Amino acid sequence: MNVMIFGVQKDSDTRKALRFFKERRIKVHFNDFKVRAPSKGELRRFQQRYGMEALLNRDSKRFQSLGLGAAHYSEDRWLELATEEPEILRMPLVRCDGKVSIGHDEATWRSWTGR
């Protein structure tokens, strides 16, 4: 099982995801957006499955501070902006063997692990 978690360490839902897999002794690769921004291709996997609107966290402080509340961009422009400002995304983004989830979704993670 190959699990990759994308997020920021200070985000409580990201910490919950890391803890969930650690408690089940599943090795996780963690990509901290503060250290390395997401690639457009990686974000596109989540966008294709859930849509761009599900990826965006319109309630985040960063989203509000950038004044994006009334912005109506194309999906490609949102992806570009998300690679530059990953804190506008809903976190964590979790990928496991071709399956993806957005946010704290313990039910989905349980179905992946069978635990």
N, C-alpha and C positions, 0 to 999 in steps of 0.2 A: 504494500500500500504506500503510495507516494502522495503525501499531503503537503500542500504549500499554502501558507497563510500570508496574506498581504494586509498591511495596516500600519498603525503607529503604536509604539509600546505604551504610550500614555492613555490610549483608548481602552475603556473598561471592557467593551465587547471583544476587542482583539485579545485582551488578556484572558477572558473567559474561554475563547476558542483555543488558545494555547494550552490552558489548563485542562480543557476537555480531552484533548488528544494526549497530553502528557499523562493524565490519570489512567488512560487506557494503554499506556506504553507504546504509543504509535509515534514513530519518528516524524518530526515536522521540520520543514524548511521554512524559516520565517524571513520575509522581506519587509524590512522597516522602511516605510516611505520617507522618513526623515533622512535615511542614509542613502537610499537608492530609489529614485522615482520609478513608477511603473512604466512599462513600454506601451505604446499604442496598441500593438498586437495582443498583448496580454489582456488589456482592458476590453478589447474587442470581443474576446471570448465571453466575458460576462455580459457585455452589451447585447450580443447576439442571442443569448439565452433569456435575459430578463428585460431588455430594453434600456435605453439610456436613462429614462426617468427613474427607474428603480436603482440605478447606480448612484445617482446624485443625492446628496444629503442637503436638502435645501434649508434645514434647520441648523446646520453647523455654523459655528462662529466665523470660520474662514469664508464660507459661502456668502454670509451676510456682509462681512467686512469688505469683500470684493465688489459688493453691490450688484450681485448677479440675480437678485430676486425677480426682476422683470425681464431678464435676458431671454431671448428666443433664438438660440443658435441651432445650426445643423448638427447632426450627430457627430460628424467628423470634427467640427469645431469644438464641441463639448469634450471629445476624446483628447484633442490637442491641449485644451485647457486643463483637463484632469491630469495629464502627464506633467504639466508645469506646476499645478497646484493640487496635489493628490488629497489634501485635507478637505476638498469639497465632495469627496466620495463617501458613500456609506461603507462602514467597516465592521468587521473584517471581510475581505474577499477571500474565500477558501476554495481551493481547487484540489480535487482528488481523483486521479486516474481518469481524466476527461470529464468529470462532473464538476459543477461549480455551484457555489452558494454565496449569497450576499447577506451581510449582517449576522446577528446572533441567531442561528438556526439549528438548534441542538437536535431537533427531530430528524432533519436531513442528515446531519453528521452521524447520528445513531444508525440510520439506514445504511450508510456507507460502511460503518465499522461492524455492524451486527452486534454491537455491545451497548 
